Amino acid sequence: MASGKKQVQLLARQFFKLSVVNGSLSAERVAGVLEYVEKHRPANTLAVLKAYQRLVAAEFARGQAVVEHAGAVSEAVLASIAAAMTKKYSRPVSVVAKPNAALLAGLRVRVGDDTYESSVAGQLATLAASV
């Protein structure tokens, strides 16, 4: 059974590698992989597709900065964040703004697994944890 899981992960990683061109995820390559899977139906097709989907989603998240904000945020600020994250990660990073009134004020930026916090709610949580 363990070798089946290893085979699923190995095949998903191979498909993922085929989906990346010059360090970026290629929509055309992803479509090609999906066509191949549909046509050839590898063993454990559903498990392979789920593992592949997780890899693609994680890669996509690394190229997108989700900017949570409590109040209005200007396009200039969003462009500045995109430029800073692109420089920091040495790859193109797009920005998506997402209102979040629970922050009270300030911003929270998430890129993949990384979170950058400068909100009042985050500062209050840090203060509460230190007391």
Secondary structure by P-SEA (a helix, b strand, c coil): caaaaaaaaaaaaaaaaaacccccccaaaaaaaaaaaaaccccaaaaaaaaaaaaaaaaaaaabbbbbbcccccaaaaaaaaaaaaaaaccbbbbbbbbbccccccbbbbcccbbbbccaaaaaaaaaaac
